[in-house]
């Protein structure tokens, strides 16, 4: 079973050993807790994995807390070994779109899932196709979890310096 770090817990720093980390990027404000569902679906990842969940159970919107939240996300995206993006239909997810743009241009594994009802679905498809043409976009949380589980062993082997 993978570990779990939830914002605003102090988590990882660059070079934190052999653990592989997956950041769950995607909508938080104005949408359901899809992150809890994803954590459940990834419960069979090996123990060497840690899931980084930015959804805080006690978030109170204020400038101070917004800085703390965004800072946590920024730091944990930087140290994550892989990033999973989920775009739900309830909100535009402007921060997630920004993060997708930033991290698509970095040599780090990304996984992209878009709910069929997401209003900017075509934009995500076009942008990912231009920057990362070999990234497969999926259209359900279940497909996204399956994709992550399938690629996790190769990512872990790469972190350990093994060839696959």
GROMACS elastic network, one bead per residue, 0.5 to 0.9 nm:
[ bonds ]
;  ai    aj funct       b0    kb
    1    42     6  0.83399   500
    1    43     6  0.54438   500
    1    44     6  0.55180   500
    1    45     6  0.57685   500
    1    46     6  0.56330   500
    1    48     6  0.83931   500
    1    49     6  0.79757   500
    1    50     6  0.89776   500
    2    39     6  0.89971   500
    2    42     6  0.78544   500
    2    43     6  0.63854   500
    2    44     6  0.73253   500
    2    45     6  0.56690   500
    2    46     6  0.58475   500
    2    48     6  0.65478   500
    2    50     6  0.51769   500
    2    51     6  0.68160   500
    3    21     6  0.89841   500
    3    47     6  0.68668   500
    3    48     6  0.79209   500
    3    49     6  0.62190   500
    3    51     6  0.61009   500
    3    52     6  0.86667   500
    4    39     6  0.83240   500
    4    49     6  0.86211   500
    4    50     6  0.53381   500
    4    52     6  0.61232   500
    4    53     6  0.72477   500
    5     8     6  0.84905   500
    5     9     6  0.64989   500
    5    10     6  0.79859   500
    5    11     6  0.62960   500
    5    12     6  0.88526   500
    5    50     6  0.71085   500
    5    51     6  0.62405   500
    5    52     6  0.50173   500
    5    53     6  0.60922   500
    5    54     6  0.83914   500
    6     9     6  0.57959   500
    6    10     6  0.85972   500
    6    11     6  0.82451   500
    6    51     6  0.82991   500
    6    52     6  0.60733   500
    6    54     6  0.58095   500
    6    55     6  0.67386   500
    6    56     6  0.66628   500
    6    57     6  0.87983   500
    7    10     6  0.76276   500
    7    11     6  0.83911   500
    7    52     6  0.79226   500
    7    53     6  0.63687   500
    7    55     6  0.62606   500
    7    56     6  0.54035   500
    7    57     6  0.85608   500
    7    69     6  0.72300   500
    7    72     6  0.68108   500
    7    73     6  0.80014   500
    8    11     6  0.83963   500
    8    54     6  0.75733   500
    8    55     6  0.87103   500
    8    56     6  0.68447   500
    8    68     6  0.76455   500
    8    69     6  0.68498   500
    8    72     6  0.65772   500
    9    72     6  0.85827   500
   10    72     6  0.82612   500
   11    52     6  0.82277   500
   11    72     6  0.88170   500
   11    76     6  0.75187   500
   12    15     6  0.84057   500
   12    16     6  0.62195   500
   12    75     6  0.85578   500
   12    76     6  0.70221   500
   12    79     6  0.70413   500
   12    80     6  0.85672   500
   13    16     6  0.57190   500
   13    75     6  0.79887   500
   13    76     6  0.78563   500
   13    78     6  0.88257   500
   13    79     6  0.62489   500
   14    17     6  0.87638   500
   14    78     6  0.80179   500
   14    79     6  0.53925   500
   14    80     6  0.86742   500
   15    18     6  0.83754   500
   15    79     6  0.80262   500
   16    19     6  0.71378   500
   16    79     6  0.86740   500
   17    20     6  0.85964   500
   18    48     6  0.72879   500
   18   156     6  0.86419   500
   18   159     6  0.73619   500
   18   160     6  0.70585   500
   19    47     6  0.84479   500
   19    48     6  0.50226   500
   19    49     6  0.56214   500
   19    50     6  0.67332   500
   19   156     6  0.82868   500
   19   159     6  0.86603   500
   20    48     6  0.60124   500
   20    50     6  0.61199   500
   20    51     6  0.85642   500
   20    80     6  0.76301   500
   20    81     6  0.59909   500
   20    82     6  0.81548   500
   20   152     6  0.87860   500
   20   155     6  0.78922   500
   20   156     6  0.61775   500
   20   159     6  0.74011   500
   21    48     6  0.85377   500
   21    49     6  0.55849   500
   21    51     6  0.57411   500
   21    52     6  0.68330   500
   21    79     6  0.79336   500
   21    80     6  0.50484   500
   21    81     6  0.51105   500
   21    82     6  0.63897   500
   21    83     6  0.83977   500
   22    49     6  0.74437   500
   22    50     6  0.63953   500
   22    52     6  0.58682   500
   22    53     6  0.86428   500
   22    77     6  0.87537   500
   22    80     6  0.57273   500
   22    81     6  0.61063   500
   22    83     6  0.54592   500
   22    84     6  0.69108   500
   23    50     6  0.87022   500
   23    51     6  0.60541   500
   23    53     6  0.63616   500
   23    54     6  0.79442   500
   23    73     6  0.87641   500
   23    76     6  0.72161   500
   23    77     6  0.63351   500
   23    80     6  0.59905   500
   23    81     6  0.80620   500
   23    82     6  0.64713   500
   23    84     6  0.60577   500
   23    85     6  0.83976   500
   24    35     6  0.69389   500
   24    38     6  0.84386   500
   24    39     6  0.89676   500
   24    51     6  0.73095   500
   24    52     6  0.61611   500
   24    53     6  0.55471   500
   24    54     6  0.69761   500
   24    55     6  0.89277   500
   24    83     6  0.63063   500
   24    84     6  0.51442   500
   24    85     6  0.63134   500
   24    86     6  0.77285   500
   25    28     6  0.88718   500
   25    35     6  0.88629   500
   25    52     6  0.89775   500
   25    53     6  0.79684   500
   25    54     6  0.74954   500
   25    73     6  0.86409   500
   25    77     6  0.84611   500
   25    83     6  0.67440   500
   25    84     6  0.57585   500
   25    86     6  0.64334   500
   25    87     6  0.87235   500
   25    96     6  0.63694   500
   25    99     6  0.79302   500
   25   100     6  0.84711   500
   26    35     6  0.85937   500
   26    84     6  0.80423   500
   26    85     6  0.52998   500
   26    87     6  0.56504   500
   26    88     6  0.76625   500
   26    93     6  0.67179   500
   26    95     6  0.81183   500
   26    96     6  0.52210   500
   26    97     6  0.83068   500
   26    99     6  0.89488   500
   27    30     6  0.76873   500
   27    31     6  0.65307   500
   27    32     6  0.85435   500
   27    33     6  0.88748   500
   27    34     6  0.84953   500
   27    85     6  0.88554   500
   27    86     6  0.70693   500
   27    87     6  0.62597   500
   27    88     6  0.65055   500
   27    90     6  0.85103   500
   27    91     6  0.69862   500
   27    92     6  0.79158   500
   27    93     6  0.51887   500
   27    94     6  0.85088   500
   27    95     6  0.82058   500
   27    96     6  0.67083   500
   28    31     6  0.59472   500
   28    32     6  0.74744   500
   28    33     6  0.73260   500
   28    34     6  0.85340   500
   28    35     6  0.86379   500
   28    54     6  0.82061   500
   28    55     6  0.63365   500
   28    56     6  0.89577   500
   28    91     6  0.87808   500
   28    93     6  0.79126   500
   29    32     6  0.83363   500
   29    91     6  0.77055   500
   29    93     6  0.81851   500
   30    90     6  0.65421   500
   30    91     6  0.62089   500
   31    34     6  0.79738   500
   31    88     6  0.72341   500
   31    89     6  0.80599   500
   31    90     6  0.54799   500
   31    91     6  0.66193   500
   32    35     6  0.84707   500
   32    88     6  0.86189   500
   32    90     6  0.82927   500
   33    36     6  0.57629   500
   33    37     6  0.71364   500
   33    55     6  0.79027   500
   34    37     6  0.51172   500
   34    38     6  0.62234   500
   34    39     6  0.86878   500
   34    86     6  0.86016   500
   34    88     6  0.83718   500
   34   141     6  0.81079   500
   35    39     6  0.60840   500
   35    40     6  0.85559   500
   35    53     6  0.69459   500
   35    54     6  0.85458   500
   35    55     6  0.72400   500
   36    39     6  0.51124   500
   36    40     6  0.62743   500
   36    41     6  0.87047   500
   36    53     6  0.86609   500
   36    55     6  0.88632   500
   37    40     6  0.51259   500
   37    41     6  0.62722   500
   37    42     6  0.87329   500
   37   141     6  0.82357   500
   38    42     6  0.61300   500
   38    43     6  0.85611   500
   38   141     6  0.68873   500
   38   142     6  0.80255   500
   38   144     6  0.86377   500
   38   145     6  0.67725   500
   39    42     6  0.51445   500
   39    43     6  0.61755   500
   39    51     6  0.74324   500
   39    53     6  0.84571   500
   39   145     6  0.89727   500
   40    43     6  0.51473   500
   40    44     6  0.84975   500
   41    44     6  0.74793   500
   41   141     6  0.86581   500
   41   142     6  0.73850   500
   41   145     6  0.62471   500
   41   146     6  0.84854   500
   42    45     6  0.56165   500
   42    51     6  0.87713   500
   42   145     6  0.62786   500
   42   146     6  0.84442   500
   42   148     6  0.81707   500
   42   149     6  0.71660   500
   43    46     6  0.84073   500
   44    47     6  0.85857   500
   44   149     6  0.82483   500
   45    48     6  0.80904   500
   45    49     6  0.66508   500
   45    50     6  0.89382   500
   45   149     6  0.65967   500
   45   152     6  0.77334   500
   46    49     6  0.59555   500
   46   152     6  0.87102   500
   46   153     6  0.86851   500
   47    50     6  0.77176   500
   48   156     6  0.80164   500
   49   152     6  0.86172   500
   49   156     6  0.82513   500
   52    76     6  0.72895   500
   52    77     6  0.86701   500
   52    80     6  0.79508   500
   53    56     6  0.80355   500
   53    73     6  0.89358   500
   54    69     6  0.77600   500
   54    72     6  0.77426   500
   54    73     6  0.63877   500
   54    76     6  0.88436   500
   55    58     6  0.89411   500
   55    59     6  0.82478   500
   56    59     6  0.54684   500
   56    69     6  0.85809   500
   59    65     6  0.74521   500
   59    66     6  0.88983   500
   59    69     6  0.86248   500
   60    65     6  0.67909   500
   60    66     6  0.85578   500
   61    64     6  0.83087   500
   61    65     6  0.62356   500
   61    66     6  0.64964   500
   62    65     6  0.52308   500
   62    66     6  0.59224   500
   62    67     6  0.85514   500
   63    66     6  0.50505   500
   63    67     6  0.61877   500
   63    68     6  0.86130   500
   64    67     6  0.53106   500
   64    68     6  0.63173   500
   64    69     6  0.87304   500
   65    69     6  0.59931   500
   65    70     6  0.84673   500
   66    69     6  0.50832   500
   66    70     6  0.59832   500
   66    71     6  0.82539   500
   67    70     6  0.52777   500
   67    71     6  0.58338   500
   67    72     6  0.84150   500
   68    71     6  0.51427   500
   68    72     6  0.61046   500
   68    73     6  0.86935   500
   69    72     6  0.51070   500
   69    73     6  0.62623   500
   69    74     6  0.85992   500
   70    73     6  0.50945   500
   70    74     6  0.60464   500
   70    75     6  0.85943   500
   71    74     6  0.50601   500
   71    75     6  0.61247   500
   71    76     6  0.85190   500
   72    75     6  0.53069   500
   72    76     6  0.60959   500
   72    77     6  0.84517   500
   73    76     6  0.52147   500
   73    77     6  0.58750   500
   73    78     6  0.84507   500
   74    77     6  0.53057   500
   74    78     6  0.63094   500
   74    99     6  0.89079   500
   75    78     6  0.52387   500
   75    79     6  0.66374   500
   75    80     6  0.88134   500
   76    79     6  0.52215   500
   76    80     6  0.59321   500
   77    80     6  0.52294   500
   77    81     6  0.85107   500
   77    82     6  0.84671   500
   77    83     6  0.72944   500
   77    99     6  0.86819   500
   77   103     6  0.84830   500
   78    81     6  0.84761   500
   78   103     6  0.89604   500
   79    82     6  0.88741   500
   80    83     6  0.67236   500
   80   108     6  0.85844   500
   81   108     6  0.66538   500
   81   109     6  0.71137   500
   81   155     6  0.77636   500
   81   156     6  0.87688   500
   81   159     6  0.81855   500
   82   108     6  0.60215   500
   82   110     6  0.56619   500
   82   111     6  0.78738   500
   82   155     6  0.79737   500
   83   103     6  0.83213   500
   83   108     6  0.77658   500
   83   109     6  0.64998   500
   83   111     6  0.62658   500
   83   112     6  0.85559   500
   84   109     6  0.85725   500
   84   110     6  0.56878   500
   84   112     6  0.59863   500
   84   113     6  0.78124   500
   84   144     6  0.80705   500
   84   148     6  0.79737   500
   85    96     6  0.75143   500
   85    99     6  0.89606   500
   85   100     6  0.73459   500
   85   110     6  0.74883   500
   85   111     6  0.60072   500
   85   113     6  0.59758   500
   85   114     6  0.81145   500
   85   144     6  0.88638   500
   86    96     6  0.84215   500
   86   111     6  0.85006   500
   86   112     6  0.62193   500
   86   114     6  0.57685   500
   86   115     6  0.76627   500
   86   140     6  0.87746   500
   86   141     6  0.76459   500
   86   144     6  0.82598   500
   87    90     6  0.88121   500
   87    91     6  0.81727   500
   87    92     6  0.78942   500
   87    93     6  0.69068   500
   87    96     6  0.78739   500
   87    97     6  0.86898   500
   87   112     6  0.82841   500
   87   113     6  0.63896   500
   87   115     6  0.60388   500
   87   118     6  0.65098   500
   87   120     6  0.88142   500
   87   121     6  0.81728   500
   88    91     6  0.66854   500
   88    92     6  0.81333   500
   88    93     6  0.81136   500
   88   113     6  0.87042   500
   88   114     6  0.65421   500
   88   115     6  0.52672   500
   88   116     6  0.84678   500
   88   117     6  0.75662   500
   88   118     6  0.58408   500
   89    92     6  0.75647   500
   89   114     6  0.83094   500
   89   115     6  0.60022   500
   89   116     6  0.75595   500
   89   117     6  0.50285   500
   89   119     6  0.66922   500
   90    93     6  0.88257   500
   90   117     6  0.84276   500
   90   118     6  0.73508   500
   90   119     6  0.88026   500
   91    94     6  0.85059   500
   91   118     6  0.77391   500
   91   119     6  0.82141   500
   92    95     6  0.88489   500
   92    96     6  0.86870   500
   92    97     6  0.83707   500
   92   118     6  0.75248   500
   92   119     6  0.69307   500
   92   120     6  0.72487   500
   93    96     6  0.52280   500
   93    97     6  0.62419   500
   93    98     6  0.87589   500
   94    97     6  0.50897   500
   94    98     6  0.63100   500
   94    99     6  0.86854   500
   95    98     6  0.50179   500
   95    99     6  0.61669   500
   95   100     6  0.85695   500
   96   100     6  0.59766   500
   96   101     6  0.85075   500
   97   100     6  0.50271   500
   97   101     6  0.62227   500
   97   102     6  0.86473   500
   97   124     6  0.79915   500
   98   101     6  0.51741   500
   98   102     6  0.62533   500
   98   103     6  0.86866   500
   99   102     6  0.50436   500
   99   103     6  0.59675   500
   99   104     6  0.81892   500
  100   103     6  0.53643   500
  100   104     6  0.57007   500
  100   105     6  0.87482   500
  100   110     6  0.88489   500
  100   112     6  0.88341   500
  100   124     6  0.86483   500
  100   128     6  0.84461   500
  101   104     6  0.54375   500
  101   105     6  0.70473   500
  101   127     6  0.78924   500
  101   128     6  0.83831   500
  101   131     6  0.87704   500
  102   105     6  0.60571   500
  102   106     6  0.74200   500
  103   106     6  0.52116   500
  103   107     6  0.81357   500
  103   108     6  0.74978   500
  103   110     6  0.79809   500
  104   107     6  0.77968   500
  104   108     6  0.79290   500
  104   109     6  0.87504   500
  104   110     6  0.73101   500
  104   127     6  0.89675   500
  104   128     6  0.72421   500
  104   131     6  0.64542   500
  104   132     6  0.67157   500
  105   108     6  0.85352   500
  105   131     6  0.66204   500
  105   132     6  0.78969   500
  106   109     6  0.86158   500
  109   135     6  0.89458   500
  109   155     6  0.78008   500
  110   135     6  0.75154   500
  111   135     6  0.70933   500
  111   136     6  0.75167   500
  111   137     6  0.73425   500
  111   138     6  0.85746   500
  111   144     6  0.71619   500
  111   147     6  0.75772   500
  111   148     6  0.70400   500
  112   124     6  0.88524   500
  112   128     6  0.85376   500
  112   135     6  0.75906   500
  112   136     6  0.71555   500
  112   137     6  0.51425   500
  112   138     6  0.65004   500
  112   139     6  0.86880   500
  112   144     6  0.71842   500
  113   136     6  0.87060   500
  113   137     6  0.55574   500
  113   139     6  0.54299   500
  113   140     6  0.64697   500
  113   141     6  0.69511   500
  113   143     6  0.79724   500
  113   144     6  0.58659   500
  114   117     6  0.81233   500
  114   118     6  0.65851   500
  114   121     6  0.64144   500
  114   124     6  0.80332   500
  114   125     6  0.87661   500
  114   137     6  0.71953   500
  114   138     6  0.63441   500
  114   140     6  0.68523   500
  114   141     6  0.84667   500
  115   118     6  0.53555   500
  115   121     6  0.77043   500
  115   138     6  0.83008   500
  115   139     6  0.51739   500
  115   140     6  0.59650   500
  115   141     6  0.81138   500
  116   119     6  0.84675   500
  116   121     6  0.71037   500
  116   139     6  0.60284   500
  116   140     6  0.79899   500
  117   120     6  0.87559   500
  117   121     6  0.76562   500
  118   121     6  0.53758   500
  118   122     6  0.89066   500
  119   122     6  0.80909   500
  119   123     6  0.89127   500
  120   123     6  0.52454   500
  120   124     6  0.64343   500
  120   125     6  0.87731   500
  121   124     6  0.52629   500
  121   125     6  0.62506   500
  121   126     6  0.87203   500
  122   125     6  0.50030   500
  122   126     6  0.61054   500
  122   127     6  0.85337   500
  123   126     6  0.52038   500
  123   127     6  0.60411   500
  123   128     6  0.84433   500
  124   127     6  0.52470   500
  124   128     6  0.59484   500
  124   129     6  0.82517   500
  125   128     6  0.54078   500
  125   129     6  0.59312   500
  125   130     6  0.86186   500
  125   137     6  0.72882   500
  126   129     6  0.50299   500
  126   130     6  0.61933   500
  126   131     6  0.87476   500
  127   130     6  0.51956   500
  127   131     6  0.62383   500
  127   132     6  0.81096   500
  128   131     6  0.52551   500
  128   132     6  0.52254   500
  128   133     6  0.64614   500
  128   134     6  0.87960   500
  128   135     6  0.71944   500
  128   136     6  0.89283   500
  128   137     6  0.83271   500
  129   132     6  0.54553   500
  129   134     6  0.75043   500
  129   135     6  0.74661   500
  129   136     6  0.88819   500
  130   133     6  0.58445   500
  132   135     6  0.55924   500
  132   136     6  0.89763   500
  133   136     6  0.79988   500
  136   147     6  0.88394   500
  137   144     6  0.83814   500
  138   141     6  0.81477   500
  138   143     6  0.60535   500
  138   144     6  0.61043   500
  138   147     6  0.84819   500
  139   142     6  0.85890   500
  139   143     6  0.68519   500
  139   144     6  0.75908   500
  140   143     6  0.52565   500
  140   144     6  0.62868   500
  140   145     6  0.87412   500
  141   145     6  0.61408   500
  141   146     6  0.85681   500
  142   145     6  0.51654   500
  142   146     6  0.62114   500
  142   147     6  0.86553   500
  143   146     6  0.50273   500
  143   147     6  0.61469   500
  143   148     6  0.86535   500
  144   147     6  0.51262   500
  144   148     6  0.62630   500
  144   149     6  0.86790   500
  145   148     6  0.51137   500
  145   149     6  0.61440   500
  145   150     6  0.85570   500
  146   149     6  0.51590   500
  146   150     6  0.61210   500
  146   151     6  0.87165   500
  147   150     6  0.51308   500
  147   151     6  0.62875   500
  147   152     6  0.85327   500
  148   151     6  0.52523   500
  148   152     6  0.58205   500
  149   152     6  0.52274   500
  149   153     6  0.76910   500
  150   153     6  0.71024   500
  150   154     6  0.83562   500
  151   154     6  0.56078   500
  151   155     6  0.64402   500
  151   156     6  0.88389   500
  152   155     6  0.51479   500
  152   156     6  0.61051   500
  152   157     6  0.85545   500
  153   156     6  0.51181   500
  153   157     6  0.60598   500
  153   158     6  0.85614   500
  153   164     6  0.89585   500
  154   157     6  0.50519   500
  154   158     6  0.61303   500
  154   159     6  0.86503   500
  154   162     6  0.88447   500
  154   163     6  0.84371   500
  154   164     6  0.63918   500
  155   158     6  0.51192   500
  155   159     6  0.63100   500
  155   160     6  0.87657   500
  156   159     6  0.50933   500
  156   160     6  0.63268   500
  156   161     6  0.86664   500
  156   162     6  0.86095   500
  157   160     6  0.50567   500
  157   161     6  0.62002   500
  157   162     6  0.50028   500
  157   163     6  0.67584   500
  157   164     6  0.69107   500
  158   162     6  0.54699   500
  158   163     6  0.65913   500
  158   164     6  0.76861   500
  159   162     6  0.74925   500
  160   163     6  0.89552   500
